[in-house]
Amino acid sequence: MTGARPWQGICREFRDILPPVPDAAVVTLLEGNTPLVPAPRLAARIAPGLELHLKIEGQNPTGSFKDRGMTVAVSRAVAGGAKAVICASTGNTSASAAAYAARAGLRCAVVIPEGQIALGKLAQAMVHGARVVAVRGNFDRALELVRTLAEDGTAVVVNSINPDRIEGQKTIAWEIADALGRVPDLHALPVGNAGNITAAWKGWTERDRATGGGTPRMMGFQAAGAAPIVHGARVEDPKTIATAIKIGNPASWRGALEARDASGGVIDAVSDDEIVAAYRMLASLEGVFVEPASAAGLAGLLKLGASGGLNGAAVAVATVTGHGLKDPERAVQVSGAFETVDADLDALRRAVLA
Ligand SMILES: *Cc1c(COP(=O)(O)O)cnc(C)c1O
């Protein structure tokens, strides 16, 4: 250690740009301050001469960027005297809400689409003691139900329709610019409910107004089977292996369009095959293990790079949103099988050298 001051988490580090939270109400797991890691081998696959960095949000305390916003939402719920929080979730929001609620001593209810949530995320919500309820319906329906249920004020909704979530998540812009020493030309990320692209764009524009430096083009990518923003129409039955972005009616739809249009960016679709290819490349070329949805931003850059659609951008940052261990079943499924041999030196030598 060099004697640097220890990191204090999003609410305290970014106090000046966040809604007020009394210090006694702060609920933190010291989220944020995630690594920005250069990815030269992947960059070379995207476009010659491109400089690419990965903002590894899977290193947040519960393994996704949701923690950045959850610390603000739960702290403000505590400050407001709430006794309970509730969310609909494709998984990571519930994992994060459950952890922060546990830490705050609040009750937490999470409503998930039945059979569509990765095992690691479900495990998190359960072990942190949330009341987990699966509904026979998709995420969009679950969110509709939660919004209505919470109208009487018994619980604070901590989905990204809660503006405190957006406020917390906008901090990624400052962290990226500080680590890079400049604003990137492109900021790529997956788009599901579109809270994160809305938040990142809010961060970039506020930072630009405060300190200058400009703003990146926002490059958002939806899964082809769940691409309502790309097609300009709700998707009733969204389909993709990338469960974190399996959303047919994004709550922050308008925010995503604003981010795209005001930044001169794009919101495009990538197929599940392209997502899995990018997911495997992240792991095998860069040593970065993410969950499938997290690879959608890279899949998009690979796709646009191949068609010359990056307009000569020099520096790109891709937010990789969640940790690979959230969904270990997928990792095993897309990887080659392993071999079992007798406990015998020759057999082992043959197998290792194969
Ligand atoms: C929530 C989530 C997304 C999608 O973010 P939105 O704000 O819903 O667009 C993408 N990847 C992961 C890992 C997530 O948890």
The ligand as an SDF file (V2000), in Angstrom:
LIG
                    3D

 15 15  0  0  0  0  0  0  0  0999 V2000
  -29.1090   -5.1240  -15.5450 C   0  0  0  0  0  0  0  0  0  0  0  0
  -28.0670   -5.6600  -16.4570 C   0  0  0  0  0  0  0  0  0  0  0  0
  -27.9400   -5.2620  -17.7950 C   0  0  0  0  0  0  0  0  0  0  0  0
  -28.9080   -4.3260  -18.4400 C   0  0  0  0  0  0  0  0  0  0  0  0
  -28.9070   -3.0380  -17.8860 O   0  0  0  0  0  0  0  0  0  0  0  0
  -30.1810   -2.0880  -18.0980 P   0  0  0  0  0  0  0  0  0  0  0  0
  -29.9590   -0.9600  -17.2040 O   0  0  0  0  0  0  0  0  0  0  0  0
  -31.3750   -2.9200  -17.7460 O   0  0  0  0  0  0  0  0  0  0  0  0
  -30.1790   -1.7370  -19.5560 O   0  0  0  0  0  0  0  0  0  0  0  0
  -26.9070   -5.7730  -18.5440 C   0  0  0  0  0  0  0  0  0  0  0  0
  -26.0410   -6.6570  -18.0250 N   0  0  0  0  0  0  0  0  0  0  0  0
  -26.1250   -7.0710  -16.7480 C   0  0  0  0  0  0  0  0  0  0  0  0
  -25.1340   -8.0450  -16.2450 C   0  0  0  0  0  0  0  0  0  0  0  0
  -27.1330   -6.5860  -15.9210 C   0  0  0  0  0  0  0  0  0  0  0  0
  -27.2140   -7.0230  -14.6730 O   0  0  0  0  0  0  0  0  0  0  0  0
  1  2  1  0
  2  3  1  0
  2 14  2  0
  3  4  1  0
  3 10  2  0
  4  5  1  0
  5  6  1  0
  6  7  2  0
  6  8  1  0
  6  9  1  0
 10 11  1  0
 11 12  2  0
 12 13  1  0
 12 14  1  0
 14 15  1  0
M  END
$$$$
